[in-house]
Amino acid sequence: MKLFNRNEEQPRRKNRGCFFSVLIFLAIYFVLSAILGSATSSLFSTPETKLQKQTVYRLKMEGTVVEQAKEPNPFASIMSEMPYGSSYEETVGLDDLIANIRLAKTDDRILGIYLDGGSFNIGMASAKTLREALMDFKTSGKFLIAHADHYGELNYYIASVADRIYLHP
């Protein structure tokens, strides 16, 4: 039987094995975390909209218009449905609205814009900017139609640029 001295090779091999085991465990942990993270993010992401020929861009006039919208909280709508939950109101970014209107103006697949509803919570400056973008859209020769059960002053101001306005009697 051979006795090992502290300075010999045998005890170091055990330490290396433990070190490599920890490295392998950490690598597996990070790979599984990345897979789980990407799967979770795909659940909460919105699918890409694919435009077909002869599409009408529907601008739903609901929610609060803010300068630039934040990423939506996926749990906010669930929490608002619970008793004593916080209220949830959808926010719409003015920059997103303007960008979509400009894209609709130049895209040949889009025939026109349909303004749906009339309950935007919007400031006067934002309403003026949105109305000017819609007036610019009309220079493309495409139609612009508005429909609502009722309009407030600012929402009617936005819709007044439309070719036709349909209201509930």
N, C-alpha and C positions, 0 to 999 in steps of 0.2 A: 504494500500500500504506500502510495506516495502522498506526502503532505505538501500543501501549497504554501508558498510564502506570499505575503501581501503584494510584493512587487511583481509577481508572475502574472500571466495572461488570463487565467481561468476566471477570476472574479470580474474582470472587466467585460467579459462576454455577456454576463447576466445583465449588466447595466445597459449595454448596447441593445439587447433584446427588448428590454423594457422601454427604452427610448424610441425604438422603431415601432413598437406596439402603440405607443401614444401618438406618434406621427400618423400611423395608418388610421387609428380611431378618429383623429381630428380631420383627416382628409375625407373619410366617409361621412362624418358629421356635416362638413361644409357642402359636400355634394348633395346630400339629402336635403339640407336646408335650402339650397338653391332650387332644387326640383320642387319642393313644397311651396316655396315663395313664388315661383313662376306659375304654378298651378292655382294658387290663391289669387294672384293678381289677375289672371285670366278670367276668374269668376266675376270680378267686380268691374272689368273693363267693358265699355260699350263696343258692340261690333261696328265695323266700318260700313258706312252707308254706300251702297252701290247704286249709282244713277242709271236709269234706263232711258231710252228715247221717250220724248213727250212727257216729261216729268213736270209737275207743278210743285214749286217750293212752298211749303206750308209754314208760315211763320205764326206760331201759336203765341198770342199776346197774353201770356199769363206769367205771374211771378214778379219779382222785383228786379229791375234793371240796374245793374251796378257797372262801374267803369270797366272792371276786369273781373271775371268770375273766378272763384277758387275751385279747386277740385272738389267734386261733391263727396260728402260723407256717406258711404254706403249704408250706415246704420241709422242715419237721421230719420229717414221715413219710417223705419221700424219703430224707433223710439217715440215718434209722434203718435203712433197708433195705440200705444200702451196708455192705460189710465194714469193720469198725472204725469204724462210724458211731456217733453218739451215740444213746442210747436215747430213745425217744419214748413218753410216757405222756399220754394225754388228760386234761385237767383240766376239771372241771365246776364252774360257779359255783353256790354255794348260793343266792345271790340269784336266779339264773335259774330254778333248780328251784322255789323257793317261788313266784315270779311265775307260772310255768307251771301250777302246781297251783292257784293262786287263779283263774287264767283258766279252767282246766278245770272248776272248781266252778261258775262262773257261766255258762259257754257251753252253750247248749242242744243244740248239735251233738255234744257229747262225752258219751258214755254212761257211761264209767268210766275207771279207770286200771289199766294192766297193769304191774306191777313185774317187769321182765325181768332175770334173772340175780341175782347176789348177791356181787359182788366189788368193791364200793365201798371205796376207801381213804379212810376218813372218821373224823373225830374224834368224841368222845363228845358234845360240845356241838352240833356240826353234825348228828349223828344224832338228837339229841333235838329240835332245831328242825325237821328234815325230818319226823320222826314226828308232831310236833304239827300240821304243815301237812297231813299226810295224814289225821289224825284230824278236822281241821276240814273237809277235803274230804268225808269220809263223812257229815257233817251235811246234805249236799245230797241224800242218798238215792241217789246213784250208787254203782255197785259198785267194789270195789277188790280185785284179784286179784294174787297173787304166785306166781312160778314160778322155780325155780333148780335146778341140779344139786347145789349145796351152799351153805351159808350159814356165814359167820363169826358171832361173837356180835353185833357191831354191825349187821351186815346183817340178821340174824334179828330183832333188836330193831326195826329199821325195818319189816320185812315183817310183824311180828306184829300190826300194826294192820289188816291185810287181812282181807276177809271169808273168803277161802279161800287156803290156801298149798299149792302143789303142789311136791313134792320128788322127786328121783330116788331110788328105793329103795336 
